[in-house]
Amino acid sequence: MESDSSHIVYILGTAGSGKSALTLKLSGLLFDEGWRVVRVNMDPGVRQLPYTPEVDVRDYVNLEQIIEQYGLGPNGALIAASDILVTKIDDIKKEIESFDADYIVVDTVGQMEIFAYRSAGLLFVTALSKNSVVVHLIDALLAKTPASFVSMVLLGASLKVRFPVPHITVLSKTDLISEEEIERICRWNDPVVLADALEISTRGQQRELNVTLLNALKMQGYIGEVIPVSSVTMDGMNDLAGGLEHIFDSYSWDPEESYRWESE
């Protein structure tokens, strides 16, 4: 199967949000369902992974060599590595295509901004396949207050602006919070409920700013369903897989025109 007909899932989220753990468990679930799955590690600086990637950008760039050659620190070296990988896109694409996969799960760099906001990330998304979905992880531990949740949704909105493909929002690491907290956070996908929570929990300028942001996000449709998922207990993993299947069955994307939905 060529990459243009493969289903590519990009896992994005803040550092520590559980991207690699989700890559492991989601790819395993898809494999158990009978799909041919390839896992791609896009983080040139990662030292250990909970899975063995079939395609690994560390085979194309060496972070330690970049640090030594250019006298850069770890963050600067990651940025340089990202820019170097742009020149390797064709080679990486050929390697991915050689696996003839149904699903390609891409575990993006730990520092999300490097993939999300530099040219390399967008170039990879547009080059690899028309059938792409971004899965944005909201760390449950960082979203326990209404104001924090708004900031996470705002970050997700910036990703939607950056990557013109369908998005799924996942509340990750739900095994670390209570069922009551999960239910409360998931109810915040209703802007009215979230606005009420902000009125109660914030004061002064913080309240005004959050309400203003909430109204803007609401008007643009950036607040939607959040799927609670745990890579430890596997709770919600079937819901995530089902959401991906629904999207891939119901849309077509032209990289020059953004994406468009087709009726089923």
C-alpha positions as CSV (number, residue, x, y, z in Angstrom):
1,M,0.0,0.0,0.0
2,E,1.5,3.4,-1.0
3,S,1.6,6.1,1.6
4,D,-1.1,8.1,-0.2
5,S,-3.5,5.3,0.6
6,S,-2.1,4.5,4.1
7,H,-3.7,5.9,7.2
8,I,-1.3,8.1,9.0
9,V,-1.8,9.1,12.7
10,Y,0.4,11.8,14.1
11,I,0.6,11.8,17.9
12,L,1.2,15.3,19.3
13,G,1.3,16.6,22.8
14,T,3.3,18.5,25.4
15,A,6.4,16.8,26.9
16,G,5.4,14.0,29.2
17,S,1.8,13.7,27.9
18,G,2.2,10.1,27.0
19,K,2.9,10.2,23.2
20,S,5.2,7.2,23.1
21,A,3.1,5.1,25.5
22,L,0.0,5.8,23.3
23,T,2.0,4.9,20.2
24,L,2.8,1.5,21.7
25,K,-0.7,0.7,22.8
26,L,-2.6,2.1,19.8
27,S,-0.3,0.4,17.3
28,G,-0.7,-2.9,19.2
29,L,-4.5,-2.6,19.2
30,L,-4.6,-1.8,15.4
31,F,-2.3,-4.8,14.8
32,D,-4.5,-7.1,16.9
33,E,-7.4,-6.0,14.7
34,G,-5.6,-7.3,11.6
35,W,-4.1,-4.1,10.2
36,R,-0.5,-3.8,9.0
37,V,1.0,-1.2,11.2
38,V,4.3,0.8,11.1
39,R,5.5,2.9,14.0
40,V,7.7,5.9,13.1
41,N,9.8,7.7,15.7
42,M,10.2,11.3,14.8
43,D,12.2,12.3,17.9
44,P,16.0,12.4,17.1
45,G,16.8,13.1,20.8
46,V,14.9,10.3,22.5
47,R,17.1,7.8,24.3
48,Q,14.7,5.1,25.2
49,L,11.3,4.1,23.7
50,P,8.7,1.5,25.0
51,Y,8.6,0.0,21.5
52,T,10.9,-0.7,18.6
53,P,10.1,1.6,15.7
54,E,10.0,0.2,12.2
55,V,11.2,3.7,10.9
56,D,13.4,5.8,13.1
57,V,14.7,9.3,12.3
58,R,17.7,8.5,14.5
59,D,18.9,6.5,11.5
60,Y,19.0,9.7,9.5
61,V,20.4,12.2,12.0
62,N,22.8,11.8,14.9
63,L,22.1,14.3,17.7
64,E,25.4,13.8,19.4
65,Q,27.3,14.5,16.2
66,I,25.3,17.7,15.6
67,I,26.0,18.9,19.2
68,E,29.7,18.2,18.7
69,Q,30.0,19.6,15.1
70,Y,28.1,22.8,15.7
71,G,28.7,23.4,19.4
72,L,25.0,23.4,20.2
73,G,23.1,22.6,23.3
74,P,20.4,19.9,23.3
75,N,17.6,22.2,22.3
76,G,19.5,23.9,19.6
77,A,20.7,20.5,18.3
78,L,17.1,19.3,18.1
79,I,16.1,22.3,16.0
80,A,19.1,21.7,13.7
81,A,18.2,18.0,13.5
82,S,14.6,18.9,12.5
83,D,15.9,21.2,9.8
84,I,18.3,18.5,8.5
85,L,15.4,16.0,8.4
86,V,13.6,18.2,5.9
87,T,16.3,17.2,3.4
88,K,15.6,13.5,4.2
89,I,11.9,13.5,3.6
90,D,12.0,11.6,0.4
91,D,14.2,8.9,1.9
92,I,12.0,8.5,5.0
93,K,8.9,8.4,2.8
94,K,10.5,5.6,0.7
95,E,11.3,3.6,3.8
96,I,7.8,4.0,5.2
97,E,6.3,2.9,1.8
98,S,8.5,-0.2,1.7
99,F,6.4,-1.7,4.6
100,D,3.2,-1.5,2.6
101,A,1.3,-0.6,5.8
102,D,-2.4,0.1,6.5
103,Y,-1.7,2.3,9.5
104,I,1.4,4.5,10.1
105,V,1.6,5.8,13.7
106,V,4.0,8.7,14.0
107,D,5.4,9.4,17.5
108,T,6.4,13.0,17.3
109,V,9.3,14.8,19.0
110,G,8.9,15.3,22.8
111,Q,9.2,19.1,22.5
112,M,5.9,19.5,20.6
113,E,6.8,23.0,19.3
114,I,9.7,21.6,17.2
115,F,7.4,19.4,15.1
116,A,4.3,21.7,15.3
117,Y,5.7,25.1,14.5
118,R,8.8,24.6,12.4
119,S,8.7,23.8,8.7
120,A,9.7,20.2,9.1
121,G,6.4,19.0,10.7
122,L,4.1,20.6,8.1
123,L,6.3,19.3,5.3
124,F,6.2,15.8,6.6
125,V,2.4,15.9,7.0
126,T,1.9,17.2,3.5
127,A,4.5,14.9,1.9
128,L,3.7,11.5,3.5
129,S,0.0,11.0,2.8
130,K,-3.4,12.6,2.0
131,N,-5.0,10.4,4.7
132,S,-3.7,11.9,7.9
133,V,-5.2,12.6,11.3
134,V,-3.6,14.5,14.2
135,V,-4.2,13.1,17.7
136,H,-3.6,15.9,20.2
137,L,-3.0,14.7,23.7
138,I,-4.1,16.8,26.7
139,D,-2.3,15.6,29.8
140,A,-5.0,14.9,32.4
141,L,-2.7,16.2,35.1
142,L,-2.4,19.5,33.3
143,A,-6.1,20.0,32.6
144,K,-7.7,19.6,36.1
145,T,-8.8,23.2,36.4
146,P,-11.0,25.1,33.9
147,A,-8.4,27.7,33.2
148,S,-5.8,25.0,32.5
149,F,-8.2,23.2,30.2
150,V,-8.8,26.4,28.2
151,S,-5.1,26.7,27.7
152,M,-4.8,23.2,26.5
153,V,-7.8,23.7,24.1
154,L,-6.1,26.9,22.8
155,L,-2.9,24.9,22.1
156,G,-5.0,22.4,20.2
157,A,-6.6,25.2,18.2
158,S,-3.1,26.4,17.2
159,L,-2.4,22.8,15.9
160,K,-5.6,22.9,13.9
161,V,-4.5,26.1,12.3
162,R,-1.1,24.7,11.6
163,F,-2.1,21.3,10.2
164,P,-5.1,21.4,7.9
165,V,-6.2,17.8,8.6
166,P,-8.8,16.2,10.9
167,H,-8.0,16.3,14.6
168,I,-8.9,14.1,17.6
169,T,-8.5,15.4,21.1
170,V,-7.5,12.8,23.7
171,L,-7.4,13.3,27.5
172,S,-4.3,11.2,28.2
173,K,-3.0,9.4,31.3
174,T,-6.5,9.2,32.8
175,D,-5.3,6.4,35.1
176,L,-3.6,9.1,37.2
177,I,-6.8,11.0,38.0
178,S,-10.2,10.0,39.5
179,E,-13.3,9.0,37.6
180,E,-15.0,12.1,39.0
181,E,-12.2,14.3,37.6
182,I,-12.4,12.6,34.2
183,E,-16.1,13.1,34.0
184,R,-15.8,16.8,35.0
185,I,-13.1,17.5,32.4
186,C,-15.1,15.8,29.6
187,R,-18.1,17.9,30.5
188,W,-16.1,21.0,29.7
189,N,-16.4,20.2,26.0
190,D,-19.7,22.0,26.5
191,P,-18.8,25.7,26.3
192,V,-21.7,26.6,28.6
193,V,-20.5,24.2,31.3
194,L,-17.0,25.4,30.9
195,A,-18.0,29.1,31.1
196,D,-19.9,28.4,34.4
197,A,-16.8,26.6,35.8
198,L,-14.6,29.5,34.8
199,E,-17.0,31.9,36.6
200,I,-16.7,30.0,39.8
201,S,-12.9,29.2,39.7
202,T,-11.3,32.3,38.4
203,R,-11.3,36.0,39.3
204,G,-10.5,39.4,37.9
205,Q,-8.3,39.7,34.8
206,Q,-7.8,35.9,34.7
207,R,-11.5,35.3,34.4
208,E,-11.9,38.0,31.7
209,L,-9.1,36.6,29.7
210,N,-10.3,33.0,29.9
211,V,-13.9,33.9,29.1
212,T,-12.7,35.9,26.1
213,L,-10.6,33.0,24.9
214,L,-13.4,30.6,25.5
215,N,-15.8,32.7,23.4
216,A,-13.3,32.9,20.5
217,L,-12.7,29.1,20.6
218,K,-16.5,28.5,20.8
219,M,-17.2,30.8,17.7
220,Q,-14.6,29.0,15.7
221,G,-15.7,25.5,16.7
222,Y,-12.5,24.6,18.4
223,I,-14.1,23.1,21.5
224,G,-15.3,19.6,20.8
225,E,-15.4,16.0,22.1
226,V,-12.5,14.8,24.3
227,I,-11.8,11.1,24.4
228,P,-10.4,10.0,27.8
229,V,-7.7,7.3,27.3
230,S,-5.3,5.5,29.4
231,S,-2.3,3.6,27.9
232,V,-1.9,1.8,31.2
233,T,-5.5,0.4,31.6
234,M,-6.4,0.6,27.9
235,D,-9.6,2.5,28.9
236,G,-10.9,4.5,26.0
237,M,-8.4,2.9,23.5
238,N,-11.2,1.3,21.5
239,D,-13.0,4.7,21.4
240,L,-9.9,6.3,19.9
241,A,-9.5,3.5,17.3
242,G,-13.2,3.8,16.4
243,G,-12.8,7.6,16.0
244,L,-9.9,7.2,13.7
245,E,-11.7,4.6,11.6
246,H,-14.7,6.9,11.3
247,I,-12.5,9.8,10.1
248,F,-10.6,7.7,7.6
249,D,-13.8,6.3,6.2
250,S,-15.4,9.7,5.7
251,Y,-13.0,12.3,4.4
252,S,-10.7,13.1,1.6
253,W,-7.9,15.6,1.9
254,D,-6.2,17.7,-0.8
255,P,-3.0,19.1,0.6
256,E,-3.4,22.2,-1.6
257,E,-6.9,22.9,-0.6
258,S,-6.9,21.9,3.1
259,Y,-9.3,19.0,3.9
260,R,-12.9,18.4,3.0
261,W,-15.4,16.0,4.4
262,E,-17.4,13.6,2.1
263,S,-20.8,12.2,2.9
264,E,-20.8,8.6,3.7
